[in-house]
Amino acid sequence: SEMKPHILMDSDKQFSAKEVFEFDSIKDFRERILEKEVESVLRKSHEDQFVWFEKQTKIPLRKGLENWPKFIEIFERRNLIAHTGGRVTSTYIAKCRAAGYEDLPKVGQVLQVTPDYLYESTEILMEVGIKLAQVLARVSSRSDEDIETANSFLHELTYELLYHEHYKIAERLLSYAFSREVKHTDQRTEYVMIVNRAIALKNTGDIEKA
């Protein structure tokens, strides 16, 4: 709330006079507004959560996020497994289609969660989560030191992914590391990540780009 006070100002949460007078200070009241805003966002769908973040940051977070359709499909399939035993519904079809997911099954078909699907899903969830956290960290940064903290985290994480031979997700995150919104403040870290991206590209078969 200190870094983005407009979140509180834009909140449409309502309190009765009785509730307001129960707070000991304006600070406590502000914290309660923020708490209610967070609770409200957590109850939204994942797509609506991204819309909320985009509104607050003025950044099109889903733009260029290639795995966004698969990200949405993961949660829609989770809903199927939980509520219909994996049997496809028209709601699943509609939400996946709206997100741009193309490999659509037929209504009534039963979807499975295979080891390969589960592995790919964990990588997609990691990728989307890390990119979102990186963007928000950079938007809320106050100094080059904050930027370098975000860069160092990305550097260390992608190194660990390469070390454990998770080349595909490492390459996707390293590709993000050299997108326009990422500012490099330490040349050594930048050069190391360039080399690491070449390693990732080589091991995913893109020799020419590597």
Buried (B, 14 or more C-beta within 10 A) or exposed (E): EEEBEEBBEEBEEEBEEEEEEEBEEEEEBBBBBBEBBEEEEEEEEBBEBBBBBBEBBEBEBBEEBEBBBBBBBBBBBEEBBEEBEBBBBEBBBEBBEEBEBEEBBEEEEEBEBEEEEEEBBEBBBBBBEBBBEBBBBBBEBEEEEBBBBBBEBBBEBBBEBBEEEBBBBBBBBBEBBEEEEBEBBBEEBBEBBEEBBBBBBBBBEEEEEB
